[in-house]
Every structure is written in C-alpha cells, then in structure tokens.
Amino acid sequence: MVYQRSASKVCGLSLHLMVLFRGTAGSYQAWADAVGDSAYEFENLLPFFKKSVNFTAPNIDVRGGPAIPYQSSAYDPAGGPLHVAYWNDYLEASPYIRSALQEAGFRETDGIESGSLLGFAQWPATVDPDAMVRDSSETSFGRQAIESTTLRFYIGSTAKKIVFSGKKATGVMVETAGITYKLKARKEVVLAAGAVRNRLAPEHRLKADGNDSSVRHNYSWFQASVQRSSSVR
Ligand SMILES: Cc1cc2nc3c(=O)[nH]c(=O)nc-3n(C[C@H](O)[C@H](O)[C@H](O)COP(=O)(O)OP(=O)(O)OC[C@H]3O[C@@H](n4cnc5c(N)ncnc54)[C@H](O)[C@@H]3O)c2cc1C
C-alpha cells in the first residue's frame, strides 16, 4: 500500500487534504469498548473536539454559489486555536457532482463533524478564513504553545527510545544533530508519533527500553505500551 505522509518532524498534519471531519460515533464506541473506557465515546470526546476548533461559517457573498448547509452545533464559539472555514472558491462542477451522487443513491447531509459519515456533504477546511491559507497543527497549536506556555520544542530531533524503570516510562532518549541525550519525564511520557510511518530504517525505529519484544512500528509499539504501562499514552 502506498501511503503518502509528511516529512515534517513535529507536525505530520502539515501534509493532508485539509478536510475537517470527525470519526463516526460507532468507531469511537468500538474504541471505548476495546479499552473499557467510556471517555472515548463520541459524546464524551465532542467537548474536546469543539474546544480545539475556531469555526467560521461560509461566506457566500465572497464564495458564490448556493448556501452551504453546515452544523453550527458541532462547534463552540470560544473554541480554538485551529481555524476551520469554507473555501471562498465555488466549484462550478458542484451541482453536477451533487446530481451524480444523488442519482447513485447517496443522501446529502449538513456535515461530517457530528459522528455520522453516511451520505455526502460539503466539507469545512482547516484554513485561515481571512488569508485562505492552510492552518496546520504547527500554525495553530504549535504557535499557541510557543507563545503562551513553557512548552519547549526540540526542532530536528528524533526520539530514539522510551526509557523505562520497570513498567513505568521515566524519559526519552533523543537525538539532535548526531548527539544523543536523555530527557527525564516529570510526570509522564505522551507518545504522539503517528499510526503510520516509517521513514526510518528498521534499526532506527523507536524502541522501548526494558520491553522484551522489539518494535515493528509505532502503532504496535503503542498498543503494547498501553498494555504494559499506564504512564504511557
Ligand atoms: C495524504 C494524506 C491526506 C490526509 N488528509 C486528511 C484530511 O483531509 N483530513 C483529516 O482529518 N485527516 C487527513 N489525513 C490524516 C491525518 O493527516 C492524520 O490522521 C493525522 O495527521 C494523524 O495525526 P497524529 O498526530 O496522530 O500523527 P502524525 O500527524 O503522523 O504526527 C506524528 C509526528 O511524529 C513524528 N515522529 C514520528 N516518529 C518520531 C520520532 N521517533 N521522533 C520524533 N518525531 C517523530 C512524525 O514525523 C510526525 O510529524 C490525511 C493523511 C494523509 C497521509
């Protein structure tokens, strides 16, 4: 399978189609059931989804074309920092695409953000509503963290190994410009290395020190770690 991905070291979201959608309520229910934790149910995650997004309704005067149905209840006016809006370009082919989908038996809905993906809808994009340029995890969450928190970014660095003391994660071995060093965790190690990769050679992939099974890729490593240590998530 060919799977295109970003070469960015910090924010994989810098390469994607900019479609803002959320998983189905059923998929989150399956997740909650699998781990025995109702926190993963769609209704319980929705407040956090809303909290992350700053939504701007479609600007039909600028965009042109007919009104766009959208789900204002899927957003919180106080949300942010990720900007979500509709492109200001109306695609002239839209009515024909709509007719073709309806003829094929699909139902038009008012969005793809409220736990149901059955049917078709016009999608909101992760875009700055004024400049109409991409808003990414770096330009939104990353910038906000740099400007208003003490969070430190290690640019151009690779996490090589999670360090364990018994079954508790206590730090990370990191490499920057060929130099390897250890970052100690005050509270916990949060793994957010993405489910699909790996640009690195197998011998360079992230390894969990003290765990007996070697790591094939981050996803299986992540699953193994969740079972082994509650301090890793
Ligand atoms: C072509 C494409 C189009 C997509 N379009 C959309 C879309 O329109 N809408 C949508 O919602 N989703 C889309 N997706 C999916 C979306 O991009 C992913 O679901 C999302 O980026 C996953 O976020 P993540 O933080 O889990 O992982 P990632 O975004 O993969 O981030 C993980 C980051 O960790 C870094 N990393 C990995 N290992 C290490 C290490 N050892 N040390 C240091 N850093 C490391 C990686 O380089 C990466 O930057 C698309 C994906 C692709 C590939």
The ligand as an SDF file (V2000), in Angstrom:
LIG
                    3D

 53 58  0  0  0  0  0  0  0  0999 V2000
   -2.1630   12.3130    2.1310 C   0  0  0  0  0  0  0  0  0  0  0  0
   -2.9860   12.4370    3.3980 C   0  0  0  0  0  0  0  0  0  0  0  0
   -4.1310   13.2100    3.3950 C   0  0  0  0  0  0  0  0  0  0  0  0
   -4.8770   13.3310    4.5710 C   0  0  0  0  0  0  0  0  0  0  0  0
   -5.9660   14.1570    4.5650 N   0  0  0  0  0  0  0  0  0  0  0  0
   -6.6540   14.3460    5.7140 C   0  0  0  0  0  0  0  0  0  0  0  0
   -7.7220   15.2790    5.7640 C   0  0  0  0  0  0  0  0  0  0  0  0
   -8.0450   15.9630    4.7980 O   0  0  0  0  0  0  0  0  0  0  0  0
   -8.4000   15.4200    6.9430 N   0  0  0  0  0  0  0  0  0  0  0  0
   -8.0420   14.7050    8.0670 C   0  0  0  0  0  0  0  0  0  0  0  0
   -8.6860   14.8760    9.1070 O   0  0  0  0  0  0  0  0  0  0  0  0
   -7.0280   13.8170    8.0470 N   0  0  0  0  0  0  0  0  0  0  0  0
   -6.3260   13.6410    6.9040 C   0  0  0  0  0  0  0  0  0  0  0  0
   -5.2690   12.7720    6.8940 N   0  0  0  0  0  0  0  0  0  0  0  0
   -4.9670   12.0340    8.1160 C   0  0  0  0  0  0  0  0  0  0  0  0
   -4.2510   12.9370    9.1260 C   0  0  0  0  0  0  0  0  0  0  0  0
   -3.1950   13.6470    8.4960 O   0  0  0  0  0  0  0  0  0  0  0  0
   -3.7240   12.0580   10.2650 C   0  0  0  0  0  0  0  0  0  0  0  0
   -4.7870   11.3270   10.8150 O   0  0  0  0  0  0  0  0  0  0  0  0
   -3.0860   12.9150   11.3640 C   0  0  0  0  0  0  0  0  0  0  0  0
   -2.0430   13.6900   10.8290 O   0  0  0  0  0  0  0  0  0  0  0  0
   -2.5670   11.9950   12.4680 C   0  0  0  0  0  0  0  0  0  0  0  0
   -2.0320   12.8220   13.4720 O   0  0  0  0  0  0  0  0  0  0  0  0
   -1.0070   12.2470   14.5290 P   0  0  0  0  0  0  0  0  0  0  0  0
   -0.6320   13.4040   15.3770 O   0  0  0  0  0  0  0  0  0  0  0  0
   -1.5800   11.0260   15.1660 O   0  0  0  0  0  0  0  0  0  0  0  0
    0.2280   11.7250   13.6880 O   0  0  0  0  0  0  0  0  0  0  0  0
    1.1290   12.4820   12.6280 P   0  0  0  0  0  0  0  0  0  0  0  0
    0.4120   13.6460   12.0290 O   0  0  0  0  0  0  0  0  0  0  0  0
    1.6690   11.4060   11.7370 O   0  0  0  0  0  0  0  0  0  0  0  0
    2.2940   13.1090   13.5340 O   0  0  0  0  0  0  0  0  0  0  0  0
    3.3020   12.3220   14.0890 C   0  0  0  0  0  0  0  0  0  0  0  0
    4.5820   13.1150   14.0210 C   0  0  0  0  0  0  0  0  0  0  0  0
    5.5640   12.4360   14.8140 O   0  0  0  0  0  0  0  0  0  0  0  0
    6.7990   12.4810   14.1150 C   0  0  0  0  0  0  0  0  0  0  0  0
    7.5980   11.3670   14.5820 N   0  0  0  0  0  0  0  0  0  0  0  0
    7.4100   10.0330   14.3570 C   0  0  0  0  0  0  0  0  0  0  0  0
    8.3720    9.3230   14.9610 N   0  0  0  0  0  0  0  0  0  0  0  0
    9.1680   10.2170   15.5820 C   0  0  0  0  0  0  0  0  0  0  0  0
   10.3460   10.0900   16.3780 C   0  0  0  0  0  0  0  0  0  0  0  0
   10.8900    8.8960   16.6500 N   0  0  0  0  0  0  0  0  0  0  0  0
   10.9340   11.2100   16.8620 N   0  0  0  0  0  0  0  0  0  0  0  0
   10.4030   12.4440   16.6000 C   0  0  0  0  0  0  0  0  0  0  0  0
    9.2980   12.6340   15.8510 N   0  0  0  0  0  0  0  0  0  0  0  0
    8.6890   11.5210   15.3470 C   0  0  0  0  0  0  0  0  0  0  0  0
    6.4130   12.3500   12.6360 C   0  0  0  0  0  0  0  0  0  0  0  0
    7.4550   12.8370   11.8270 O   0  0  0  0  0  0  0  0  0  0  0  0
    5.1490   13.2180   12.6060 C   0  0  0  0  0  0  0  0  0  0  0  0
    5.4810   14.5750   12.3370 O   0  0  0  0  0  0  0  0  0  0  0  0
   -4.5030   12.6400    5.7450 C   0  0  0  0  0  0  0  0  0  0  0  0
   -3.3360   11.8560    5.7410 C   0  0  0  0  0  0  0  0  0  0  0  0
   -2.5880   11.7620    4.6010 C   0  0  0  0  0  0  0  0  0  0  0  0
   -1.3360   10.9390    4.6540 C   0  0  0  0  0  0  0  0  0  0  0  0
  1  2  1  0
  2  3  1  0
  2 52  2  0
  3  4  2  0
  4  5  1  0
  4 50  1  0
  5  6  2  0
  6  7  1  0
  6 13  1  0
  7  8  2  0
  7  9  1  0
  9 10  1  0
 10 11  2  0
 10 12  1  0
 12 13  2  0
 13 14  1  0
 14 15  1  0
 14 50  1  0
 15 16  1  0
 16 17  1  0
 16 18  1  0
 18 19  1  0
 18 20  1  0
 20 21  1  0
 20 22  1  0
 22 23  1  0
 23 24  1  0
 24 25  2  0
 24 26  1  0
 24 27  1  0
 27 28  1  0
 28 29  2  0
 28 30  1  0
 28 31  1  0
 31 32  1  0
 32 33  1  0
 33 34  1  0
 33 48  1  0
 34 35  1  0
 35 36  1  0
 35 46  1  0
 36 37  1  0
 36 45  1  0
 37 38  2  0
 38 39  1  0
 39 40  1  0
 39 45  2  0
 40 41  1  0
 40 42  2  0
 42 43  1  0
 43 44  2  0
 44 45  1  0
 46 47  1  0
 46 48  1  0
 48 49  1  0
 50 51  2  0
 51 52  1  0
 52 53  1  0
M  END
$$$$
